[in-house]
Amino acid sequence: MKESDSTDDSLSPVLVWLSVNSSWSHSSLALPLIHAAALESGAIAEWQWRQVSATIDQSPFSIAARVVADRPRVVAATMYLFNREVVLKVLRRIAGLLPDCIIIVGGPELLGDNRLFLESEKGVVHLALRGEGEQSLPRLLGCLDNPGQWPDVPGLCWLDRAGDYHDNGQAVVPDDDFLRLPVVTASSFYEFSRPFAAIETTRGCTGCCIYCVSGRLGPVRRLSLGQVREMLDRIEERGGREVRVLDRTFNEDDRRCLAMLGCFANEYPGMRFHLEIHPAFLSPPVRRALAAFPAGRLHIEAGLQTGQEPGLRQSQRAGSARQAWDGLDYLCGLDNLQTHVDLLVGLPHVSWAQTMEDLQKLIELEPTEIQLEVLKVLPGTALREQARQLGVVHAPDPPYEVLCTPSINAQELRRSRQISRLVDDFYNQPQLQPAIRSAVRSRGIEFLASLLPSLQGADGSYLTRALTSRYRLVHAAATSDAKLGEAKEMLEYQWLRAGHSPEHGIVPVSLWRASLPSRARLIEGEATASEQPGRIWQARIGRHDHWFVFVAGRRRRTAAAVYRARTGTA
């Protein structure tokens, strides 16, 4: 995609913003935030701003060719750990094709010391901006040809002609200026067409978790509720329905949290909101507000990270383990919202056995999703600075994953990646989730780990299986263990309800050609479904007979109704 905010003027210099995302559904707010601020200030009126969007799976040369076609004076790009490699490949090609073009980079990958980066990419990347760019980039564009003024640009890092490194620290937009910035949706580069509309309502974090940079990005600054409404109004006008609210701890301030929840619930009934909640800080008023929120309109991301007190203390994460578990128990017990819980592997002072203990406890709480992820030692974090002291060995290149610590070895971390894949493929799969929960309650987390041998290739790599193959794998394990009868029945029920092949399934079925028996009771779906053209499959699952009703011509494969009766009842 290309856009321009000004009329074509052959005398105006062109700035091309290179946006490389992990997929089409994702987008960064860096360009619209900086563009809106620059436009408002009038500092870049003579520049033509354009954008080239791409994804990490596209050809670097193809992306570079699109950028070069605009003959830019400046190319700006934001680098994250997921796109760094692709962005640099693109920039190297641009530098070869347009040697006079000035290339400027920023983003999370530039939050540390940039000397080695600039030296390694000399001749490609000319300038790096560390921190927030709303004020720094327009100022830099105004003095681009006058290096004598570069020391006045906050956050700017560069090598001079002699090869000496200059570093202006970190750019931070002051609190008062932050409130005066135009909202992100004011920019013509805001991507309304994405599946998720993202809005930044708060910047910074009062937390000081050593593995995160948010607490190091200056003081916490918050937009007013009026500014939040302005963004949501524009998104609503453009048909947006899914909104990601970028606020590291949405429930940090009770008064603001309650006001926002009330606004979301009452003023934007057609929208679903994704929020980051700290489970250790759920006050009674916030709990009541979450419980009363309209069903299906909240997706909560709750960061447990670890349920072990020593790991929390060493990581400097606020709140106690007891408070976090109590908050998660409450959130997972609410049936009006979805809860996604994050769990990290490789935190200092947390062993493999303790992480598996946390995972089992999480599964027993029954969140909607669990993300088990190896800790990353990111540039600009306190953990990066303290890694040697803590004995944390990590990869030197993206994604900077932990390789071992005094508490967890390389083999355990390798196994954790496989368990993470298991969690994604089995627990986070809605059709399998009830059975997995039941099996883990009965047999512990060892049940999940017992599936691994059937999912490994000859070299030990994890092999993803089709959903029906995963059904069969879990069903076979449950069939061979008398204590897993409930899990076995759940799988058989879900297989037929989801519309998988009845004739080639995991439970014997027969085509029901008569009217449903009077003893059959509707347990799910539409009471009138059995009167419509279609098919009814009968199966005995556990101690009950079931009838799965499928209506002809419907696009959805799932059963329109399910009836059940105790076997042998009159």
N, C-alpha and C positions, 0 to 999 in steps of 0.2 A: 504494500500500500504506500502511496505517496500523497502527501498533502503539502499545501503551502498556505501561509497566512497573509501573503501579500501578492500584489499584482506582479506580473512578470516584468522585470526591469533588468536589461542586460548589463547595466552598470552596477547593480546591487550585488554584493558578495553573497554567496550561497552557503548556508550551513546545513549539512545533511546529518540528521540524527539516525544512527544505526541502532535499531531495536531488534535484538535477537532473543527470542523467548523459547522456553522449553516445549511449548506447543501453542497451537492457535488460540486455545481457550485462555492462556495466560497472557498478561501484559503488565508492563512496568508503569508506575506513575511518574517516573523521573522526568520524562519529556513534558507531559502536560503540566506538571507542577512548575518546572523551571520556565517553560514557555509562557504560561499565564502570568507569572511574576515579571518576567522580562518585558512582556507586552504592556503590562500595566505601568511599569516604570518608564516606558518610552526609550529605554537605553539602547534598544536594538532596532530602532525603526528602519534603519537602512539595510538590515539583513533580510534575506529571504530564508525562511526556515522550511525545511522539507524533511520527510521521514521515509526511511526504507525499513520495513518490517520483514522479519524472517523468523524461521524456527531453526533449532540446532541440528535438525536432520537434513537441512538443505545444503547444496553445494557452496562452499566458501567462494569459489570463483564466480558462480552465478550471482551470489549476493553482492560481491565486490563490483561486478559489472553494472549492476543496477545503481550502485552508489556513484560510480565513475561517470555514468551517463549524465549526471547533473553538473559535472565539472565543479565540485564544491571547493570553496576556499578553505573551509573547515569541516572536518568530520568529528562528531562527538559520539561516544558510545559509553554505555553503562555496563560494567562487568560484574557478574555474580559467579559463584563457584560453579554453577551448572552451565554457564555459557562462555566462560573465560577462554577455553581452548578454541572454540569456534570463532569467537570475536577476534582473537589475535590472528587466526588464519586469514580472516577477511581483511583485517587492517594491514597485514603484511602485503597482501595483494594490491590493496588500494595504494599503499606507499610506493610500490613498484610501478604502478600505472600512472600515478599522479605525484611525482616527487616533490612538487611545490605545495601540496596540500598539507595543512596543519592538522594533526590528529590529537584530540583531547579525550582522555578517558576519566571516568569516575566510577562510583559505586562501591559496594561492600568489599570488593577485592582490593581496593586501594586505601583501606582504613588503617593499614599498618605503615611501617617505614617503606618508602617507595624507591629508595636508592637502587637496590639490586634490580628491581623491575625495570626502571628507566634505563639502567645500564645494559640489561639484557635485550631490551627492545629499542636500543638506540638506532635512529634512522627510520623507525616506524612510529612509535609514540613519542610525541614532543612534550606534552604537558599532562600532568595528572592532578585532579582535584579531589581532595580528601574532605568528606563531610557533605554538608548541605549546599546545594548549588543555586538556590533561587537568587541570591545576591552576588555570589562569586562569579558565575559564568557570564552574566551580562557585564560585570565590571571587567572581566578578562577580555571579552570581545571588544570593549572600548579602548583597551590599551594593547591590543594584540601585537602591534608593530612597534611598541615602545617597551622593551624589556626593563628599562629603568623603573617602570611603574609596577612591574610584576610583584615586588615585595609587598605591595599594598593590597594584593588580592588574597583574601583569607582562604586557606586550604590548598593553595597552589604549590605544587612540587615540580621541579625541573632541573635539568642539567644545563649549565651554561656552556659557552663555546670551549672553555678550558676543561670541561668535564667535571667541574665541581657541582656538588649536589646542593640544592636550595630547598628548604622546607618551611612553608608558612603555617604549619600546624593544622588544626582542624577548623573548617568553616561551620559556624553555628548561627542560625538566624535568631536574633534576640527575641524574647517573649513578645514585646510590644509590636515589633515588625512582623512576627509570625501571625498575629491576629489580624494584621492589615493586609496580608497577602490575599490575592484573589483565590477563590476556591478552584480546585483542580478541574471541575467540569466546565469552567469558563474557557478553557483552552480548546481550540479547534482540533487539537491532537488527542483529546480524550476519546477513548475507544468505547463507544456505547454499544457496539455490535458484539462484544465479547459475551460469553455465557454468564460470566460473573462481572458485576460492576464493583470496582474497589473504590473505597473512599477512605482517606486518611483523616481521622478525627482527633488524634493525639500523636504527638511526636516525642520520643524519648521515653524513659522508664525510670521509676524510682528504685527499681530492683537493681541488684549489683551481681547477678549471676555471672560467674567467671567465664562461662562459655558463650556469652551473648554480648553484642556490641551496643544494644539499645540503651543501656544505662550509662554508656559513655558518650552518647550523642548530645550532650548538653542537658539543660533542665527540661523537665516535662512541660510541654506547651499544649494547650487544648484549644480547639476551635469552639466557638460559641454554638449553642443549640440552633440559633438562627442560621449560621453558616452550614451546619449539618442539614437543616431543612432545605436550604438552597440547592445543595448537591442532590439530595434525594428527589426534589421536585423535578430537576432536569432529567435525572435518570428515569423517573416515572413517566415523564412526557415522551421519552424515547422508547418506552416499552420494557425497561429493565425490571427484572423480577427477583434475581438473586444478587444480594449485596454483601460483599465482604467488608467488614468494618475493621480498619487497621488501627488497632489500639492494643498495645502489648498486654495490658491488664484492664479490661473493660470495667471490672468491678472494684477497681482500686479506690475510687471516690464514690461512696454510697449515694450521695445526693445527685451527682451527675449521672451515675448508672441508672438510678430509678427514673430520672427525667428522660433519659434516652430510651429506656425500655417503654415508657409510657408513650413517647412520641412514635416509636416504631410500631407498637401494637395498635394504637388508635388512629394515627394519621396516614399510615401506609399499609392498609390491609391486604394489598395485592403483592406485597414484597416478603421475601424470606431472607433473614439476616444471619450472617455467620460472625460469631463473636469469640474472642479469646478471653477465657475466664480463669482466674487463679483459684483453684478449688479450696485452698487454705483460708481464703478471705471471703466466705459467703455469709454475710450478716443475715439475721432473720428477715429484715425488710426485703433484701434482694432475693432471698429464697422464696418469699411469698410472691414477689413480682414474677419470678421465673415460672413458678408453678401456675400462676394465673395467665401466663402469656398464651395467646391463641394457638391451638395445636397445629403442628406441622410448619411453623413459621420461624423456628429458631434452630440453628445448628451451632452447638457449643464445642469449641476446641479447648480442652482442659489440660494444662501442662502438669502432669505429675512429675515427670522426668526421673525421679526415684522415690520410692517409699521408704528409704533407709535414712535414718536420722544422721549418721556420720557423713553420708554422701551429700545430704542437703547442706550440712554445716560447711563442709570443705568447698562446696560449690557456691556458697554464700547466697543460696536461694532462700528468700524470705518465707516464713511460715514453718510450722513443724510438720513432721510426717503424720502425726495423729490428726492434725487439722486438715491436711490434704486428703487423707483417706476418708474422713468424715464428710468433707465436701463432695468428694467423688461419689460416695454412697448416696448422698442426697440427689445429686444430678442424675445419676444412672437410674434412680427410682422414679424419675419424672417421665411419664409416658406421653407428654405433650411436646417433647423436644428430642433432638438427636444429640448424643454426646460422643465426641471423638477424643480419645485420651492419648497423650504422647508419653512414651517411656524411652529413656536413653540407656544405651549400653556403653560402658567404658568410662563412666564418671569416676573421679578419684575416690578411693576408699569404698567402692562398691564391687563386690565379687560377682562372678557368673551365677553362683547359687542364689545370691540375694536378688539378682535381676530376675531369675526364673521364679523365685518366690513372689516377687512383685507382679509378674505376668499372670501367675495363677490366681492371685488375689484379685487382679483386675478382671479376669475372665469371670470370676465368681460374682463380681458386681454387675456384669452384663452391660457394658457400654455398647453403643452402636458400632463403633470402630475403635481399633487399637493400632497405633503406629509404633512399632518397635524399631528404633533406629540407632545405629552406631554413632557415638558422639563425634562431632567434627571440631577440630581446633582451628577456628577461623582467624584470619588476619584482624588485628585491632582489638582482640579480646584479651582479658587478663589471663585466661588460660594459656594463650599462645606465649605470653611473657613468662608464665610460671611453669611451663611444661617440663623443662629440665629439672627444676627444683622438686616437682611432684613426681618425677619418674614417668611422665606420660610421653610415650613414643608415638609420633603421628606421621602420616604421609606428608611429604614436603610440597605436594601439588594437589590440586582439587581432586576429590572433595575434602582433603585434609583429615581423613578419618583416623581415629585412634587405632594404633597397631598393637599396643600392649600397655599395661600399667602394672604397678606392683600388686594390684588386686585381681587382674584378669590377664590371661596370656593370649597369644596369637591364635592358638587352636580354638580357644573358647570364643574369641571374637569372630572367627570364621564360622563357627557353629551358630553364633547369634544371628549372622546374616541369613543363614538357612532357616532358622526359626522365624525370623522376620518375614521371609517369603511364605512360610507356612501360615503365619497369622494373616497375611494378606489374602492368600488363596483359599483358606479354610474358615478362619474365624470371621473375617470381614466379608465373606460371601453370604448374603442374607439367606439363601436357601440352605446352606450348611450350618449356619450359626447356631440354631437351636440344638442340633445334635452335638456339635463341638462343645457347647456349654455344658450339656448334660454329661458328656464323656469326661470332661475335665473335672467336673464336680465329683464324679465317681472314682476316677483313676488318677487325678492330679495332672500336672503339666506334662508328666511323662507320657501320657497318652498322645499328646500332640507330637512330642519328639519321636515317638515310636513309628510315626508315619514316614519319617525321613528316609530310611533305607529304600523304600519303594519309589522315592522321588529323586534319587541320585543317579547321575550318569556314571560311566566307567571311570571318569577322572574325578569323581566326587562332587561335580557341579550339580546345582539344583535344576531339576527339569520341571517346567510348568506343565500341568496336565489339563486336558479339557475338563469342563465342569462335570460332565457325566462320569468321566474317569475318576474324578475326585470323590463323587458320590460312591462309586463302587469300592474305592479304596477304604473309605471310612466304614461303609456298610460291612465289608469283609472283616475289618477289625472288630466291629461291634458284634457281629454274628458269632465270633469265636470266643467272646467273653460274656458269661452269663450276667455279670454286673452291668453290662451296657445295653440291656434290653430296651430301656427308654430311648436311648440314642438311636438304636436300630429302628424302632417304630417311627421316630421323628423323621428319619431319612426316607423311609418308605412312603410316609404321608406327603412329605415335601416333593418327592420325585413326581408323584401323580398330580398333585395340586399344581405344580409348576408347568405341567404339560409336556414332560419328557415322555419318550416312547413307552406306552403301556405294555405292548407286546414284548419289548426287549428291555424290560426294566429290572428292578431289583426285588420285586415282589410279584407273585402270581396274580393275574387279573382275568376277568371274564367280561365280555360285552353284555351289558344288561339290556334286555329287549322288552321288558314289561314295565308296568307302572311301578313307581317306588313303593315299597311296602309301608304299611301304616306305622310300623314301629320305627321307621327312619326319622331322625330329627335333624333339621337344618342346623349346622354348626358354623357355616361360613358361606357368604355370598348371597345371591338373589333367590328368593323363594319361587319366583316364576320361571327360573331358568329351565327346569325340567319339563316345562310345557312347550318349549321352543324346539325347533329342529336341531338335531345334533346327536351326540353320543354320550352314553353313560357307562362308565367303567366301574365294576365292582371289585373290591379287594378286601381280604381279611388282614387287618393289621393289628397285631396283639390280640386283645380280647374283644375287638369290635369289628363289625362289618362296616365298610365305607362305600359310598357311591359318589363318584366324581363326575360332575355334569359339565360337559363342554358344548357350547352353543355354536352352530355352524355359521361361518361367515365373519366371525369376530377376529379382529387383528391380534388381540391379546391371546397368548397361548394358554394362560392360566385357566383353571377351572372356574366356571361362572358360579358354581355352587358345590358345596360338599355336605353330604348327609351321613349320619352315623347311627348305628344301633348296636347294642351289646349282643354279641353272638349268642344265638339260641333263645333270644327273647321272643315273645309271641307278637 
